[in-house]
Amino acid sequence: MGQASDTIIDQEVSKYPIFVINKENIAVGIPLVTEPIKPEGWLINASSLEEFTAKQLITAEKVEDFKGVYGDPKKRFCLFVIADFGATFVFLPI
């Protein structure tokens, strides 16, 4: 994910990469991991704040709040985890 994040930022695809962690194939982002990671069966897609906004997963009114919580994308990962309990954002240091 670190290399993918750097590529997304360095190639100016987005300043705010988002990695979607899920157990189902979903129509958000580009698959980074196409075979489920064992034993839990997780898949990873690379997405962006722009895609989340376009798909209204983050409303336009919340974009600045999201950027504030995200912090420095060169120092943090943003994960959008979809699991049995629902979906949540998780921010981790790089």
N, C-alpha and C positions, 0 to 999 in steps of 0.2 A: 504494500500500500504506500510505503514511503516513496518508492520510485514513481508510482503512478501519480501521487500527489505532486511531486516535483515537476513531472511532465505536464500535468494539467495547468499548474501555475506558470512554469517557464515558457510554455507555448501559448500563453495568454488565452487558454480555453476558458478559464475562470480563475478568479482570485480566491474563490471559496469552494474547494472540492468537498464533496460529501460522499462517503462510502456507505452503501446500502447493504446491510447484513441481514440475510433472510434465509428461510428454508424453502421458499417457493420461487419459481421463476416469475418475476414481476416486470412490468413495463416501465421501469425507472432506471436510467443509467445504462452503462455498457458493461457486460459481464467481464469481470476480472478472473473469477473462479467459476468455471462451468461445470465442474464435477464437485458434488458436495464434499466438504471437508469432514472427514470422519472423526469421531463417532457421531457427532451431533447432526451432521448433514447441512452445514451452513454454506451459503453461496454469498459471493461478494460482487457488487456492481459499483462502478465508479460513476458518480453523478456530479451535479454542481448546484449551487444556489440558484443559478439562472433556470435550470430545468425544474427545480422544486417550485420556483415562483411561477413558471409557465404552466405547470400542472396543478397549480394552486394548492400545493402541499404546504407552502409557506405563502401567506397572503402578502400583497404589496405593502400593506400597512406594518407588517412585522419584520420586513427585511432589515431595517436598521437595528432593531432589537436583536435579531439573529446575529448580525455582524458583531455587535457588542459582546454577546455571549461567546461567540466563536473565538474572538481574539485574533492573535497573529497566526494565519494559516501556515506560516513557515515553522511555527513552534508547536502547533496542535493539529491533531486529526479530528475530523467530525465524522462520527458514525451515526447512521440512522438504523436502529436495530428494530426489526419486525419479528416479534415472537408471539408465543401463545398468550402472553399477558397484554399484548397490544404493541404499540410502537413508541419509541422514545429516541431522543437525541442523546448521544454520549460524546463527550469531548475528552480526548486523551493527549498527554504531552507526547511529542515525537521523541 
